[in-house]
Amino acid sequence: MKVFKFGGASVKDANSVMNLTKILKSEGSEQLVMVISAMGKMTNALEQVIEDYHTKSTNLDASLATVKAFHLDIVDGLFDSNHHIYKEIDTIFEAITQFFKDNTNFTYDYIYDQIVIYGELLSTKIVSHYFHSIGIENIWLDARMLIETDTTYRDAQVNWENTSSKCRKAITKNTLYITQGFMAQSNQSTNTTLGREGSDYSAAIISYCLEAESLTIWKDVPGVYNADPRFFDDKIVLKQISYREALEMAFYGASIIHPKTIKPLENKNIPLFVNSFVQPNNKGTIIKKGIELLPKVACYTHKKNQILLSIATKDFSFIIEKNISYLFDLFATYQIKVNLIQNSAISFSVCIEDPHSKFDALYKQLISQFTLTYNKGVQLISIRHFSADDILKIKEKHHILLTQQTTKTIQFIIK
């Protein structure tokens, strides 16, 4: 069994959906699981729907209508007007509306996971029906019946034993299966998600559970670059990366790989290919056991929207293990992601991300106990396998707030 993952850019319109068939004709569609994200920017659009519902905005109906119109436009380009996909889409939007009427849990993270998953349900329904319409047989699977998690909404933790059992029971035939990325179901039968951009992780989970031959992530770029082309001018495609190096790159912020994706694959020695759906015949990047990096070059990663938070005790006593343990418990409680740590005897500095907008609540809890200073909107640049010239380039271009260096990696927090 092979696993293919397709992101939103690969199914952003009718022509993109049609393009998937070219890849299947080239790669084969038997013994294959396709994991598909929401179409285009529909996760963002559904987040607006969620925000409007949560804040009781009068724009809710319009936001939801925008999402429906987007999908109907794609459907119009793929199907005859009497195809039953139209009825299925109506049913999905009726389910969303019914949730708004019946819901009694107004916790934002809970609401988020109950609604945002409809982006993936819509995309996979459309792709599955289109394939059937052109003679590509497939079985549509609901990922909620495959991946079981706890109830940590928006960042759910996988129950690996139950998930493995469910995947092996559901996926048994030598055919094409289509399922969703990002979404799962808790042990309490509520919708959960695996974290923003979690479709790669979904594909890795399924690959692990099936002991797949390989996982291929299809992107709109030719492979994994040594530097994010949106922020760095000099870039090349890496031909091969070891699991360990890929883990390091993902941890430091390589946007093309979800940080949780690599480890399940490494544990079962499953190779990960990153290929282009625009030029599927070109060789991309392979991540597997072996050579650390080919070619061996400096690798840059970049993270925006960071917060540099410095914490000191009010009486200038030492920051000790008890303080640090307490702080990390709070970071976990508020779902704050820590990307860099630097501490001295009396202060503790962290570069953090606030994906769920909980920093202000964290700050209120900390300010009564500690002296705090912070800078919002900073950026974190990390360079693996750096040279003196690489360091000089950063220093010439940016105002540096903090630097941290190890043998293979140097990091800069810049304003």
Secondary structure per residue as TSV (DSSP state, phi and psi in degrees):
chain	resnum	aa	ss	phi	psi
A	1	M	-	360.0	134.7
A	2	K	E	-110.5	156.4
A	3	V	E	-124.5	129.7
A	4	F	E	-114.2	137.1
A	5	K	E	-117.5	129.6
A	6	F	E	-118.7	126.1
A	7	G	-	-85.1	-178.8
A	8	G	G	-60.7	-34.4
A	9	A	G	-66.2	-25.3
A	10	S	G	-81.3	-10.6
A	11	V	G	-133.5	37.7
A	12	K	S	-78.9	-16.4
A	13	D	S	-157.9	179.4
A	14	A	H	-61.7	-42.8
A	15	N	H	-61.7	-36.5
A	16	S	H	-66.1	-40.6
A	17	V	H	-62.1	-43.1
A	18	M	H	-61.1	-35.4
A	19	N	H	-63.2	-26.6
A	20	L	H	-59.2	-32.4
A	21	T	H	-66.2	-30.3
A	22	K	H	-63.9	-39.9
A	23	I	H	-67.8	-41.0
A	24	L	H	-65.8	-37.8
A	25	K	H	-64.9	-35.4
A	26	S	H	-77.2	-40.5
A	27	E	H	-96.6	-18.6
A	28	G	-	93.1	149.8
A	29	S	S	-119.1	3.9
A	30	E	S	-90.1	151.3
A	31	Q	S	50.3	52.1
A	32	L	E	-138.8	134.7
A	33	V	E	-111.4	123.5
A	34	M	E	-101.6	123.2
A	35	V	E	-106.1	120.9
A	36	I	E	-124.3	137.5
A	37	S	-	-85.3	176.7
A	38	A	-	-63.7	152.4
A	39	M	S	-75.0	134.0
A	40	G	T	54.4	-126.2
A	41	K	T	-104.8	32.0
A	42	M	H	-70.7	-24.3
A	43	T	H	-63.0	-42.9
A	44	N	H	-60.7	-42.4
A	45	A	H	-65.8	-39.3
A	46	L	H	-70.3	-30.8
A	47	E	H	-62.8	-33.6
A	48	Q	H	-68.6	-38.8
A	49	V	H	-59.1	-46.3
A	50	I	H	-61.7	-43.8
A	51	E	H	-61.7	-43.6
A	52	D	H	-65.1	-38.8
A	53	Y	H	-67.3	-44.8
A	54	H	H	-65.4	-35.3
A	55	T	T	-94.3	3.7
A	56	K	T	58.9	38.6
A	57	S	-	-72.3	146.2
A	58	T	T	-73.1	-7.0
A	59	N	T	-85.6	0.7
A	60	L	H	-57.4	-49.7
A	61	D	H	-60.5	-40.4
A	62	A	H	-67.0	-40.9
A	63	S	H	-62.1	-44.0
A	64	L	H	-67.5	-37.6
A	65	A	H	-63.6	-35.8
A	66	T	H	-62.1	-43.7
A	67	V	H	-63.0	-45.0
A	68	K	H	-65.2	-43.2
A	69	A	H	-61.9	-38.8
A	70	F	H	-59.7	-47.6
A	71	H	H	-70.1	-37.1
A	72	L	H	-65.2	-34.4
A	73	D	H	-62.4	-41.7
A	74	I	H	-66.4	-43.5
A	75	V	H	-61.5	-39.7
A	76	D	H	-59.6	-31.1
A	77	G	T	-83.6	-5.0
A	78	L	T	-118.7	-24.5
A	79	F	S	-130.9	159.1
A	80	D	-	-68.7	156.0
A	81	S	T	-65.7	-18.5
A	82	N	T	-98.8	10.0
A	83	H	-	-69.5	143.8
A	84	H	T	-73.2	-3.3
A	85	I	H	-61.0	-31.8
A	86	Y	H	-62.3	-41.0
A	87	K	H	-66.8	-38.6
A	88	E	H	-64.6	-38.7
A	89	I	H	-65.5	-41.7
A	90	D	H	-58.0	-41.5
A	91	T	H	-63.2	-40.4
A	92	I	H	-63.5	-44.4
A	93	F	H	-72.0	-28.9
A	94	E	H	-65.7	-36.5
A	95	A	H	-64.8	-39.8
A	96	I	H	-63.3	-47.2
A	97	T	H	-61.5	-39.2
A	98	Q	H	-66.4	-36.7
A	99	F	H	-60.9	-43.9
A	100	F	H	-58.4	-35.8
A	101	K	H	-75.6	-37.7
A	102	D	H	-95.2	-18.9
A	103	N	-	-62.3	136.9
A	104	T	-	-121.8	-1.7
A	105	N	-	-105.7	109.1
A	106	F	-	-103.0	20.3
A	107	T	-	-67.6	128.1
A	108	Y	H	-58.0	-47.5
A	109	D	H	-62.9	-37.2
A	110	Y	H	-63.6	-49.5
A	111	I	H	-58.2	-43.2
A	112	Y	H	-53.4	-50.6
A	113	D	H	-71.4	-25.8
A	114	Q	H	-74.3	-25.2
A	115	I	H	-105.4	-42.4
A	116	V	H	-63.9	-24.8
A	117	I	T	-67.4	-14.8
A	118	Y	H	-66.9	-21.4
A	119	G	H	-61.8	-44.2
A	120	E	H	-71.6	-37.7
A	121	L	H	-62.3	-42.7
A	122	L	H	-64.3	-47.5
A	123	S	H	-61.9	-43.7
A	124	T	H	-72.8	-33.4
A	125	K	H	-61.6	-44.3
A	126	I	H	-64.9	-47.3
A	127	V	H	-64.1	-44.5
A	128	S	H	-60.2	-46.8
A	129	H	H	-66.2	-37.6
A	130	Y	H	-63.5	-44.3
A	131	F	H	-59.4	-44.1
A	132	H	H	-58.5	-39.7
A	133	S	H	-66.7	-22.8
A	134	I	T	-109.8	13.6
A	135	G	T	91.0	12.5
A	136	I	-	-97.6	103.4
A	137	E	-	-68.7	141.6
A	138	N	-	-157.9	160.6
A	139	I	E	-115.7	122.0
A	140	W	E	-85.0	129.7
A	141	L	-	-121.6	140.3
A	142	D	-	-86.5	116.8
A	143	A	G	-60.7	-20.9
A	144	R	G	-67.1	-21.6
A	145	M	G	-89.0	-4.2
A	146	L	T	-106.7	-46.4
A	147	I	-	-108.8	118.1
A	148	E	E	-105.5	137.9
A	149	T	E	-135.5	179.6
A	150	D	-	-84.5	-166.6
A	151	T	S	-106.5	33.6
A	152	T	-	-81.6	87.9
A	153	Y	T	-63.0	138.0
A	154	R	T	76.7	-4.8
A	155	D	S	-157.7	54.0
A	156	A	-	-69.8	147.4
A	157	Q	-	-100.2	134.0
A	158	V	B	-79.1	136.9
A	159	N	-	-88.9	99.2
A	160	W	H	-67.9	-38.9
A	161	E	H	-64.0	-50.0
A	162	N	H	-68.1	-37.4
A	163	T	H	-64.9	-42.7
A	164	S	H	-60.2	-43.8
A	165	S	H	-62.9	-43.8
A	166	K	H	-65.9	-41.6
A	167	C	H	-63.7	-44.3
A	168	R	H	-67.1	-32.6
A	169	K	H	-74.5	-35.0
A	170	A	H	-83.1	-31.5
A	171	I	-	-112.5	95.2
A	172	T	-	-128.4	-18.8
A	173	K	S	-94.9	155.3
A	174	N	S	-84.8	67.7
A	175	T	S	-141.5	-172.5
A	176	L	E	-94.5	126.8
A	177	Y	E	-111.6	143.0
A	178	I	E	-124.0	125.7
A	179	T	E	-143.2	-178.7
A	180	Q	E	-104.1	149.0
A	181	G	S	-90.8	168.6
A	182	F	S	79.4	-34.5
A	183	M	E	-105.3	155.0
A	184	A	E	-155.7	-170.5
A	185	Q	E	-137.1	140.0
A	186	S	E	-79.2	169.3
A	187	N	T	-70.2	-2.8
A	188	Q	T	-108.0	14.8
A	189	S	S	63.8	31.2
A	190	T	-	-107.2	155.2
A	191	N	E	-69.3	140.3
A	192	T	E	-135.2	163.5
A	193	T	E	-128.8	161.0
A	194	L	-	-99.2	14.5
A	195	G	S	103.9	148.6
A	196	R	T	-55.7	138.4
A	197	E	T	65.2	28.7
A	198	G	T	-83.6	5.8
A	199	S	H	-65.6	-35.6
A	200	D	H	-58.7	-42.6
A	201	Y	H	-63.9	-42.1
A	202	S	H	-55.0	-46.3
A	203	A	H	-63.6	-37.5
A	204	A	H	-68.2	-38.6
A	205	I	H	-60.5	-48.9
A	206	I	H	-65.0	-40.2
A	207	S	H	-59.5	-44.8
A	208	Y	H	-61.6	-48.3
A	209	C	H	-65.5	-32.9
A	210	L	H	-92.5	-3.3
A	211	E	T	50.1	54.7
A	212	A	-	-64.6	155.6
A	213	E	S	-65.7	-38.3
A	214	S	E	-165.8	162.7
A	215	L	E	-121.8	131.3
A	216	T	E	-119.5	125.2
A	217	I	E	-101.7	118.8
A	218	W	E	-95.4	122.2
A	219	K	E	-122.5	173.1
A	220	D	S	-92.3	15.3
A	221	V	S	-124.2	159.8
A	222	P	S	-76.4	-1.2
A	223	G	S	158.4	-161.4
A	224	V	-	-88.6	119.6
A	225	Y	B	-81.6	158.7
A	226	N	S	-77.9	-9.5
A	227	A	S	-153.0	142.4
A	228	D	-	-64.5	115.8
A	229	P	T	-64.3	-14.2
A	230	R	T	-75.8	-18.6
A	231	F	T	-125.6	-19.3
A	232	F	-	-126.5	137.4
A	233	D	S	-75.6	-46.1
A	234	D	-	-87.4	118.1
A	235	K	-	-147.6	148.0
A	236	I	-	-139.4	157.8
A	237	V	B	-84.0	129.3
A	238	L	-	-81.6	130.5
A	239	K	S	-78.2	-38.6
A	240	Q	E	-146.9	142.8
A	241	I	E	-137.6	139.3
A	242	S	E	-76.7	160.4
A	243	Y	H	-55.9	-45.6
A	244	R	H	-62.1	-43.2
A	245	E	H	-67.4	-37.9
A	246	A	H	-64.5	-38.3
A	247	L	H	-61.6	-43.5
A	248	E	H	-62.4	-46.4
A	249	M	H	-62.5	-41.9
A	250	A	H	-65.8	-41.6
A	251	F	H	-61.6	-40.5
A	252	Y	H	-80.5	-8.5
A	253	G	T	122.1	16.5
A	254	A	-	-62.8	112.3
A	255	S	T	-71.0	-17.7
A	256	I	T	-79.9	-13.8
A	257	I	S	-125.4	124.6
A	258	H	-	-69.2	133.5
A	259	P	T	-55.1	-31.4
A	260	K	T	-85.5	-4.8
A	261	T	T	-71.2	-37.7
A	262	I	H	-72.1	-44.1
A	263	K	H	-59.6	-45.0
A	264	P	H	-59.4	-35.1
A	265	L	H	-69.7	-42.5
A	266	E	H	-61.6	-39.6
A	267	N	H	-61.8	-28.9
A	268	K	T	-110.3	8.4
A	269	N	T	54.9	46.0
A	270	I	-	-98.4	119.6
A	271	P	-	-68.6	144.3
A	272	L	E	-112.9	121.5
A	273	F	E	-102.9	136.9
A	274	V	E	-115.2	108.6
A	275	N	E	-122.9	166.5
A	276	S	E	-97.7	126.8
A	277	F	S	-77.9	-11.6
A	278	V	S	-78.7	-40.2
A	279	Q	S	-128.9	72.9
A	280	P	T	-65.3	-19.7
A	281	N	T	-82.9	-12.9
A	282	N	S	-77.4	145.2
A	283	K	-	-74.0	133.0
A	284	G	-	-100.9	-127.2
A	285	T	E	-118.0	139.4
A	286	I	E	-114.3	133.3
A	287	I	E	-111.9	118.3
A	288	K	E	-160.9	178.3
A	289	K	S	-67.9	137.4
A	290	G	S	135.9	-133.2
A	291	I	-	-55.1	132.3
A	292	E	S	-60.8	-47.6
A	293	L	E	-158.7	130.2
A	294	L	E	-137.7	116.1
A	295	P	S	-74.8	164.0
A	296	K	-	-84.2	101.8
A	297	V	-	-137.4	166.2
A	298	A	-	-66.6	139.7
A	299	C	E	-120.2	121.8
A	300	Y	E	-102.0	137.9
A	301	T	E	-129.6	156.4
A	302	H	E	-142.3	129.9
A	303	K	E	-124.4	124.5
A	304	K	E	-92.3	174.4
A	305	N	E	54.0	46.0
A	306	Q	E	-95.5	164.0
A	307	I	E	-125.6	125.0
A	308	L	E	-95.4	111.5
A	309	L	E	-113.9	125.3
A	310	S	E	-113.0	131.9
A	311	I	E	-125.1	130.4
A	312	A	E	-135.2	151.6
A	313	T	E	-71.5	147.7
A	314	K	T	-67.6	-28.6
A	315	D	T	-97.9	10.9
A	316	F	-	61.9	23.6
A	317	S	-	-76.2	171.7
A	318	F	-	-68.3	145.1
A	319	I	-	-79.6	111.4
A	320	I	-	-113.3	179.5
A	321	E	H	-56.0	-38.1
A	322	K	H	-62.3	-41.7
A	323	N	H	-62.7	-47.0
A	324	I	H	-64.4	-41.5
A	325	S	H	-60.3	-42.4
A	326	Y	H	-63.3	-42.8
A	327	L	H	-63.1	-43.6
A	328	F	H	-70.0	-30.1
A	329	D	H	-61.4	-41.2
A	330	L	H	-67.3	-41.3
A	331	F	H	-57.2	-42.5
A	332	A	H	-66.5	-42.2
A	333	T	H	-60.4	-41.8
A	334	Y	T	-93.3	9.7
A	335	Q	T	54.7	43.9
A	336	I	-	-92.4	130.8
A	337	K	E	-96.0	125.8
A	338	V	E	-97.0	124.3
A	339	N	E	-110.1	-17.3
A	340	L	E	-157.0	141.3
A	341	I	E	-129.0	135.9
A	342	Q	E	-147.3	125.9
A	343	N	E	-136.8	152.3
A	344	S	-	-119.7	-169.8
A	345	A	S	-63.8	-36.5
A	346	I	S	-118.1	2.6
A	347	S	E	-142.8	158.0
A	348	F	E	-139.0	117.3
A	349	S	E	-113.0	138.0
A	350	V	E	-136.2	142.8
A	351	C	E	-100.7	119.4
A	352	I	E	-127.7	160.0
A	353	E	E	-112.5	148.2
A	354	D	-	-123.4	68.0
A	355	P	T	-65.1	-21.0
A	356	H	T	-113.3	17.7
A	357	S	S	56.0	49.5
A	358	K	-	-116.4	7.4
A	359	F	H	-63.1	-41.0
A	360	D	H	-61.2	-39.2
A	361	A	H	-67.2	-39.9
A	362	L	H	-62.1	-43.9
A	363	Y	H	-59.5	-43.5
A	364	K	H	-61.9	-35.1
A	365	Q	H	-74.5	-33.5
A	366	L	H	-81.6	-32.1
A	367	I	H	-64.6	-25.7
A	368	S	T	-75.2	-17.1
A	369	Q	T	-112.4	-24.3
A	370	F	E	-132.7	162.6
A	371	T	E	-90.5	125.4
A	372	L	E	-121.4	140.8
A	373	T	E	-134.4	148.5
A	374	Y	E	-153.3	156.0
A	375	N	E	-125.0	118.7
A	376	K	E	-90.7	157.7
A	377	G	E	74.6	19.5
A	378	V	E	-83.3	169.5
A	379	Q	E	-123.8	151.5
A	380	L	E	-119.4	118.7
A	381	I	E	-109.8	128.4
A	382	S	E	-121.0	139.0
A	383	I	E	-126.6	119.3
A	384	R	E	-91.6	142.3
A	385	H	S	57.6	49.0
A	386	F	-	-79.3	159.9
A	387	S	-	-121.9	173.0
A	388	A	H	-61.6	-36.4
A	389	D	H	-65.0	-37.6
A	390	D	H	-62.3	-42.3
A	391	I	H	-64.6	-42.8
A	392	L	H	-61.8	-41.0
A	393	K	H	-60.0	-42.2
A	394	I	H	-66.9	-43.8
A	395	K	H	-65.8	-32.7
A	396	E	H	-72.8	-29.6
A	397	K	H	-97.2	-22.4
A	398	H	S	-132.2	154.9
A	399	H	-	-87.7	116.3
A	400	I	E	-97.0	127.3
A	401	L	E	-93.1	-31.6
A	402	L	E	-158.5	143.0
A	403	T	E	-127.7	141.1
A	404	Q	E	-139.1	134.7
A	405	Q	E	-135.4	136.3
A	406	T	-	-121.8	-172.0
A	407	T	S	-59.7	-43.2
A	408	K	S	-109.0	-13.3
A	409	T	E	-133.2	137.6
A	410	I	E	-125.0	140.3
A	411	Q	E	-126.7	142.4
A	412	F	E	-126.8	128.7
A	413	I	E	-96.7	120.5
A	414	I	E	-121.1	154.7
A	415	K	-	-92.8	360.0
